[in-house]
């Protein structure tokens, strides 16, 4: 009997083009944000955008390019050098909300994506006012 493969969330929401769009819009907001832009030491945000896109694609069932190139995500460790408080979290979520909204996803796809971003943003807080 043939085995049916389950469609990944990555494929369900549009694969690489959807994640590329999400990250592009997110970094458009970050590029002019006075609170977040200083957290990105690279002058060119392109490499940061590529890393986020690859991470999200892998997390949601797409290619494993992130781990192949960078190893385990270690999100808190990689972000530890940066002060991330509630204000930074809120700014990050604002730009991600704008980006998610551009995908025009149905609620059953938008909800788990957004809930993940909220959890991830809260997890990254390492400083309180």
N, C-alpha and C positions, 0 to 999 in steps of 0.2 A: 504494500500500500504506500502511495506517495505521501511524503510528509509535507504539510503546508507550512510555509514559513510565515512568521508573524511580521507584519509591517512595523518597522521601528517608528518612533515618534519623529525622528530625524526625517524619514521619508514622508511621513504623514503630513508634516507641515510644509514640505516643499524642498527638502534636502539642502544642498550647498547654497543655491541661490537665496533661499529664505534666511539662512544663517548669515550669509554675506550681507544681505540687506539689513538685518537686525543690527549687526555689529557696525556697519557703516553709519547708520543713523545714530546709534549710541555715541560713537566717537565724534560725530559732527557736534553733538551737544557738549561732550567733554572738552573738545578743543577750545571752546570759548568760556568754559566755566571757571570762574576765579577761585573756587574752592578745590575743584578736582584737578585742573590742569597741572598745578604744581606737583601732584602726586605721580606724574608721569615724567621721569627724568629725560627720556629721549625727546629730542626736538621733533622728530618724525613719529607720529602716532601709528604709522603703518605697521611696524613690528608688533606693537601691543595689540592692535586690532587683529592681526593674524593669529596671535597666541590665543586671544579670547575666542575667536571664531573656531579654531581647531579644538579648543577645550570643549566648547558648547556642542560642537558637532559630535565629538566622541561621547560626551556625557549622554546625549540624547540618541545614541545608537548609530551614529555615522562612522566614518573612517577613524582609525586609531592613530592618526597622524600626530596628535598632540603627544601621546605617550611615546611613540616611536622617536620623536625628536627631542622631547624634554623630560621624559621619565614620568614618575608619579606626580600628579598635580600639586600636592602639598600647598594648598591654597593659603592657609594661615601663615605658614612659614615664608612663602614667597612674598606675602604682603606685610610681614612683620616690620620691615624697616620704615613703613609709612604710618603716620598717625591717622587712624580711621575711627572717628567718633560718630555720634548720631547725626551730626550735620553732614558729614561726608557720605554716610549711608543714604540719607535722604536725597542728597544731590544725585548720587549714583542711581538711586531708584527712579528719580524724576526722568533722567535721560533714558534709562532702560524702559520706563513706561512709554515714553514717546516712541521709542524704537519698536516695542512690541505692538503698539497700536498701528504702526504702518503695515504690519503683516496681515491685518484684517482676518484674523483667525476666528473660527467658530468658538463659542464658549468652551466646548469640551476639549479644545486644544489650547486655547488661551489660558485657561485657569491653571492647569498644571505647570505651564511654562512660567506664568507670573508668580505662582506660589513658590516655585523653586528660586526665582530671583529674590523674592522677599526673604526666604530662609537664608540664602547665601549672603545677602547683604547684612543681615543681622549677625551671622556667624563671623563676619570679617571685622566687626567692631573690636578694637583693641585699646581704646581710650575713651574715658568718660569725662565730661566737663567738670 
